[in-house]
Amino acid sequence: MSAPLEPPPAVAATLAELDAFIEAQIRPLELAGDNARFFDHRREWARTDVERGGVPSREWDELLAEMRRRADAAGWLRRGLPEHLGGSGATHLEMAFIREHLARRGVGLHDDALYESSVVGNFPVVVMFDAVASDAQRAEWIEPMITGELPVGFALTEPGVGSDATRMATTAVPDGDDWVISGRKRWNSAAHAVSHNVVFARTSGAPGEPLGITAFLVPTDAPGYAVDFFWWTMNLPADAAEVTLTGVRVPASAVLGEVGAGLVAIQTFVHDQRMRQAAQSVGAARYCIDLAVAYARDRQTWERPLAARQAIQFPLAELHTEAEMVRALLHAVAARLDEQPATSVSDLVAMCNYRANRLACEAADQAMQVCGGVGYSRHLPFEHIYRRHRRYRITEGAEEIQIRKVAHALFRDAERGAAALAALWPRDRPAWPEP
């Protein structure tokens, strides 16, 4: 199914309403007091509590919480969630337009990819709970997770085990009615604030087998649970931790989903996450291109606008062209996701993800070059955008993993190419001709 480059009328009306809400309630909050420090050249240091290991400052967390409260009261925060969770059941195509639109507005309280924060919320763990949790777990956890009253982290990756989670070393063994978990986790999300973690551990099977890994809801104050340190990365603040579990005991009711099917649970949101990243990256790329074009039209060099020079025009024209092509693919794949199972278009989702994330980095880098020294400064947002989208080329499945998925589909479905090759060059011919 084809999809438009510009939003359908109903979605365009939604975007206009969203802009009006941001201007009325979020932008004033962003400018109140000294809140501008969280978004201008001081942003990383204002958001970071260095004395507490580089974690987000309390003031930054409180500002985000107030933004989410306003967005929820206005009906925006849950828009991407199903109706039974208070959302609107927005389609994948609508969400693609929304995510791109918010990112194209630039850096602000309305949308911050670095901190996974947005007026239209991103709730992958909530989606997973809704799909696999017991009725009791849903009743206890989902609403407080959405409002932020009971924040929950995500602990999958381990030292030495990244993309191939089937080889994790963390184990959970039954002991009476309980499970005892031991292991170490890396890049544990939001570890400075969460009350519980979704911890994945092998409960049966052999390393390399996808089944036999179970998800557990583990309280962070349990004996044997320790946050060792927070990783400082290209981005600040640092909210991803190294966590050790030493004989952590949890009851059977802590199992999330089916025993042994933890990795299956992750599949409930991975395609949505990759499409979200792609849409945000396309929006960020277009924002960088827009800003660079505006600067080049205004900047005078040797009595002519910088924009008059082909050395400036051509790189931005190429980025603009690729942005439009990736947008077209993104919208078409989103429309397909609204009509058929995600697994049937996994390779197309991978295409969107890795190309869009790479595009955002390239656009930020080129915009920085066009704007020269000012572009390199922190007073323009290009370095910030580059750093936050550079992460997307690693998370939610590294770029190489996405390309491998595309290659697998390409070579699996190459029968037509083989037939065409055979027609051109039958097997009984001796050799290819000399050049």
N, C-alpha and C positions, 0 to 999 in steps of 0.2 A: 504494500500500500504506500502510495506517495504521501508526503506531508508538506505543508507550506513552509517557506522560509519565514514568513511573517505570521504572527499569531492569528488564529481565527477570531471573529468578532467577539465571541463570548470570553475568550482568553484575554484579548486586548482590553476588554472592559475590566476584567479581574486585575490586570497589571496596573491600570489607571487607578483603581480603588486602592491597590496596595501602595502605590506611590503617594496617594493622598494620605493614607494612614501614616506612612513613614514621615512625611513632611509635618503632619499635625502632632504626632506623639513621640516619634523616635528621634528625629533630628533635633528638636528642642532639648531632649534629654542628653543627647550627644554634646550639645553646646553649653549645657548648664554648668555653672561653677567653673571648675578647672578640668572638666571632663575631656576637653579637646586634647589634653596631653596624652590620652590613650590612642589617638589617631593621627597626630602630627609627627614630627621628627623625633619626639620623645617616646613614641608608642611602646617599644619593647621594654624600656626601662621603667616606664610608668606601670606597665602591666606585670612586672616581675618583682617578686620579693626575694632579693638576693640572699638576705639573711636566713631565709627558710629553705635554702637549697635551690633557689631559682624557680620556685613554684609560682603560680599566679598570685598576685597580691589580693588581699581581701577586698580592697576597693574595686578592683577589676571584676572579681567574681560577683560582687554586689550589684555593680552596674549591669552586668549581663543578666542577672536574676531579675532586675527591675524591667529590663527590656523584654524578657520572656513573659513576665507577668502582664505587661501591657499588650503584647502580641496575642497572648492567650485570651485575655478579656475581650479583645476585638475580633476574635475568631480566626486569626491568621496562623498561630503557632502550630496548630494541629491539622492544617489544611491537607497535608499529604497523607494523613492517617485515615483508616477506614471510618465509616460513620459510627460504628458501634464503640469507637474510642473517642468520639467527639469531633472527628475530622469530617472532611467533605468528600472523601473518597476520590480525590483528584486523580485524573488519568496520568499515565507516564508522560504523555505529550504535553499536557498542561504543566506538569512539574518541570519538564525540560525548559519550557519557556520561562517559568518563574525563576528557576535557579540561574539561568543565563541572565535574565533581566536584573536580578539583584546584584550579581557580580559585575555587570556592566555599569552599575551606578558608582563603582569604585569602593575605596576603603571607607568603612563607617560602621556604626553600631548596628545598622540594619542587616549586615551580613559579613561574617569574618571567617573565611575558610580556614585560616590558621588555627582558630579555636573551635571549629565546627559549630559555630553559633550563627543563628539566623532568625529573623522574625517568622519565617516559615520553617518550623523546626525540622531537625534531622534526628530521627529516632530509630537507629538500626537495632539496638538491643530491645526496645519496646516491640518492634516488629517481630523479632525472634521470640520473645515471650508470648506474644499473641498467637504465634503459630504452634509452639511446642509446649508451653507451660501447662501445668495442671489448672483446673478451675480455681483451686484454692490459691495458687501462686498468682494467677491473673488478678483475682480479687484483691489480694494483698499488695501487689507490686506495681501494676501497670499505671494506675492513676498517679501515685506518688512519684513514679519515675518520670512521667510527663511533666509534672509541675516542678520537679527538682527537689521535692521533699526527701526522697530516698534515692540519691544518685547511685548508679551501679556502673562499675568498671568492666573491662573486658580483658581477660588474660589468656591469650592463645600462644603468642610467639615465645620462644625460649632461646637462651644462649646456644648458638650453633644450629638452631632449627628455626628457619624463617618461612619461606614459601612452602616447604614440604612439611606441613604440620603433622603428617602421619608418622613422623619419626620423633615425636616429642618424648622426652624422658620423664616427665612428670607422671606419677602413677597414683592411683587410688585403689585401695584394697578394702574389701568388706571386713568388718569386725563387729559381729553381732548385728545389731540393727543400724550400725553406723558405717561410715566410710572414713578411711584415714588417708589423707593426701600428703604427698611429699614431692618436692620438685622446686624448680626455679623458673620464673617467668620474666620476660624482658618486654619493654615498651608497654607496660601495663597502663592502660589509659586512665586519665583523671584520678590517679592514685592518691593525690593530695586531698581529695574531697569525698571519695565514695565511702559509703557505709558497707557495701558488699561488692564482691567481684564475681563475675562469671568465669570460673576457672575450668580449663579443659585438661583432662588427665586420662591416661590410658588405663582402662579397667579390664581389658581382655585383648586377645589377638597379639600379633607380632608387629615390630616396627615396620612401617611401610604399608600396613593394611589400613584402609580408610575406616572400616568398622572397628569397634572396640574402644573408641574414645568417647568419654562421657563429659557432659557439662554439669558443673556443680555451682550452686549459689553459696558463696563462702563469705561469712562476715569478716570484716577486716580487723576486728578486735579479738578474733579467735586465738587462743594460745597456739604458738608455733607459727603464726603469720607475721612476717616482718617486711617492711619496706626498707630495702638496703640503701638506695640512693635514687636520685632523679637524673635522668640523662639530659645534658645540655646539648642542644643541636643548633643547626643554622637558625632555627626559630626560637624565640623566647616569648613567653615563659615556658618552663619545662614542666610538663604535667605527666610525662611518661616515665614510669619507674621500673627499677629492677626489684623484684619481689621474691622472697624465699618462703616456701611452705615446708615446715618440718613437723611431720606427724599431726597435721591439722585435722581435727575430728569434726565431721558434720553428720547430721542425721540423714536417713534415707529420703526425707522430704526435701532435702537440698538438691536432689537430682533434678536437673532442668531438661525436660523431654524424656526420651527413652534412654535407658542404659545402653551404652555402646554406639549411640547414634548422634553424638555431639557434633561431628563435622557435617552431618546432614542438616542440623539446625542452622548452621552458618549459611547454607545455601538459600535460606529464606530471605536474606537481605543483600547478598553479595552483588547481584545484578543491579538492584536499585542503587547501591552505593557507588558502583562504577559509573552508572549513568549520571548520578548527581555530580560526581567529580567532573565528568566530561562537560556537563552543562555549565558548571561554575568556571571551568577553565576556558571554555569558549567565551563566556561573558567577560572574564578578566582579560583575555587576549584582545577582544574588541575594545575594551576600555583603554588598554595601553595604546592600541593603534589610533583611537580617537584623540587621545591626549597628545601623541607624537605628531599627528597631522596638524592639530591646532597650534602646537608650539612651532612647527616648521613654517606655517603660514605667517606667524607673527614675528619670528626671529629674522632680523636683517643681517646679512653678511655681504660685504663688498657692494653695498647699496642695492641688494636684491634680496627678496625673501628666500630663506633657506629652502622653502618648498619648491622653488623654481628649478632646483638642481636634480637631475636624474639620479644621481648617487643617493639622494634622499628619497625620491619618489619610488624608485623601483623596489627596494626592499620592503617598503610599507605596502606597496601594491601587491607584492607576492604574498605577504602575510594576510592582507585583506582577502585575497582570492582563496587562500587555504582556509581562512576562518569561515567563509561562506560555504565551502565544500564540506567542511566538518560539521557545520550547522545543519546542512541538508541531510547528511548521514545521520546525525543525532536525532533529528525530528522523525526521519523515516523509521529508525530503529525503535524509537519511543512509541510510535504508532503501532509497530509490529508487536511490541510488548503488551500493548493494550488488547491484542487480539489472540495471542497464542502463548504457550508456555515459554518461560524465560530460557530454559535449556535449549530450545530450538534455535535461538539466536545468540547463543553465548559468544560465538566468534564475532558477530557484528557489534555486540556490546564491548568486546575487547578492542575492536578497531576504534570505536568512539573514544574509549577511555585513554588508550595510549597516545593516539594522535592529538586529542584535545589537550591533554596534560603537557605534552611536548610543545604544542603550539603556544600555550600560555607562557612557558618559559622563554621561548624564542621571541615572542612579542614583547615581553618585558625587557629582554636583553636589547632588542633592536630599538625600542623606545628610549632606553637609557642612552644608547649610542647617538641617536638623533638629537637628544636634548643635551648631550655633552656633559660638562661638569655639573650642571644643575640636575641632569638626569641621574647622575651617579650619587648625588647627595640624598640625604634622608628627607629633604623637604619636598621631593616628589616621591610618589609611592612605588616606583618601579622595583627597587631593591626588595621592598616588603612583599610585593606581589610575586616576584621571582622566587623568593625563599619559601613562601607558603605553598606555591604550586609545584615547586621542585620536589617537595615531599610526596605529592600525589604520584610521581613517577616511580615511587617505591611502595607506597601503602596500597591496600586493597588488591594486592597482586602486583608484583613489580612489572615494569614495562616489558621485560623479557618474557615473563609469564604470559602476558597478554599477547605478545607477538607469537609465542609458541602455540597458543590456542588458535590464532588465525592461521598459522602455517599448518596445523593439524587438520583444520577444516579444508584448507586449500588442497592439500595433497590427498586427503581422503576422498574428496569429491572431484577428482581429476579425470574421470572416465571420458568425458567429451574431448578433453585435450589429447588423451591417448589415442582416441579414434581419429582425430584430425591429423595427429602426427603419423599414424599408420597410413593414412591416405596419401600423405605427402611423401612418405619415405617407407615403403614396405620393408618388412623384416628380411625378406630374401635378397635384398640388394646388398652388395658387399660392404660398402662404407659410405660415409658422408663425402660429398665432393670436396675436392681441394679448393681453397679460396682463390 
